[in-house]
């Protein structure tokens, strides 16, 4: 039960983070309703759950070499991949993707910090 409640909370926080990104980051566009936003957040959560640990494991020597900065690139890749799988959210490459990744990274960091308590 703890896993399911954590997953639901993660999807809700991803949806709120995506909504905040849509409202604040220039050049980010969204065409859809709240249900599609939740689906996008679910896709993002699944990618974070399945793909992110594999990428971190495979790229762990490079993560150590870059002092953890490659983790930010992995987060950007996952966010970009989510936008490719759900075409209603468009985050262009460049500064909009960097700002969006920074916002989602902060949200996920705070969630993980609070979830450990």
SULLIN-V628768 format. One record per pair of residues at least 4 apart in sequence whose C-alpha atoms are under 8 Angstrom apart, sorted by the first residue. I is the first residue (numbers start at 1). J is the second residue. Records with the same first field share a line. If there is no record, write none. Layout:
I = J / J
This chain:
1 = 5
2 = 6
3 = 7
4 = 8
5 = 9
6 = 10
7 = 11 / 45
8 = 12
9 = 13
10 = 14 / 45 / 111
11 = 15 / 38 / 41 / 42 / 45
12 = 16 / 38 / 41
13 = 17 / 107
14 = 18 / 41 / 42 / 44 / 45 / 104 / 107
15 = 19 / 37 / 38 / 40 / 41
16 = 20
17 = 21 / 103 / 104 / 107
18 = 22 / 37 / 41 / 104
19 = 23 / 37
20 = 24
21 = 25 / 28 / 100 / 103
22 = 28 / 29 / 30
25 = 96 / 99 / 100
26 = 96
27 = 91 / 92 / 96
28 = 89 / 90 / 91 / 92 / 96
29 = 89 / 90 / 91
30 = 88 / 89 / 90
31 = 88 / 89
32 = 36 / 37 / 88
33 = 37
34 = 38
35 = 39
36 = 40 / 88
37 = 41
38 = 42
39 = 43
40 = 44 / 82 / 83 / 86 / 89
41 = 45
42 = 46
43 = 47 / 82 / 85 / 86
44 = 48 / 78 / 79 / 82
45 = 49
46 = 50 / 51
47 = 51 / 52 / 78 / 82
48 = 52 / 53 / 78
49 = 53
50 = 54
51 = 55 / 78
52 = 56 / 74 / 75 / 78
53 = 57
54 = 58
55 = 59 / 74
56 = 60 / 63 / 71 / 74
59 = 63
60 = 64
61 = 65
62 = 66 / 70
63 = 67 / 68 / 69 / 70 / 71
64 = 68
66 = 70
68 = 72
69 = 73
70 = 74
71 = 75
72 = 76 / 101 / 102 / 105
73 = 77
74 = 78
75 = 79 / 101 / 105
76 = 80 / 97 / 98 / 101
77 = 81
78 = 82
79 = 83 / 101
80 = 84 / 91 / 97
81 = 85
82 = 86
83 = 87 / 88 / 89 / 90 / 91
91 = 96 / 97 / 100
92 = 96 / 97
93 = 97 / 98
94 = 98
95 = 99
96 = 100
97 = 101
98 = 102
99 = 103
100 = 104
101 = 105
102 = 106
103 = 107
104 = 108
105 = 109
106 = 110
107 = 111
108 = 112
109 = 113
110 = 114
111 = 115
112 = 116
113 = 117
